[in-house]
Amino acid sequence: MNITDVRVRKVAKEGKMKAVVSITIDDEFVVHDIKVIEGEKGLFIAMPSRKATDGEYRDIAHPINSLTRDKIQKIILSKFDEVMEAEAQAEDVQELA
């Protein structure tokens, strides 16, 4: 499994959710609405979920094992950092202008 594309949409409002991400796997399968969340121990991802009739939230799509989850999380958080850094640089350029 190769993640061939990562698209990060930064969340504008303040709060724990920092971005919503879509990933493409092997140029053939897309998973939307993966959330980047700031927790007590740093950033982590939450897979897309839906509220069930019993009030509990259930993942719609998720990795089967922790190794795959770690791989996906590492790639997403790396791209998130890249986007945040580019945005900070763009703000610095605007301030100088």
C-alpha angles and dihedrals in degrees: 000000000000125000101222100178137021122190118190123198110189116221109236099204125079118258143086096297107083103174147353116229138196121200130195118211119208090340086284112078131044129201114195132192101035105159127219106213131185110226134174091275097042136272122345138164129247118202120231111281142179131212110249125215090261090059095252121124116237127193113248094199127009143155116269095223139029094246091061092043090052091049092051093044093050092051094046095047091047090054090044090054089048092052093046092049092049090049092050091050091050090052090050090052091050091051091053093050 
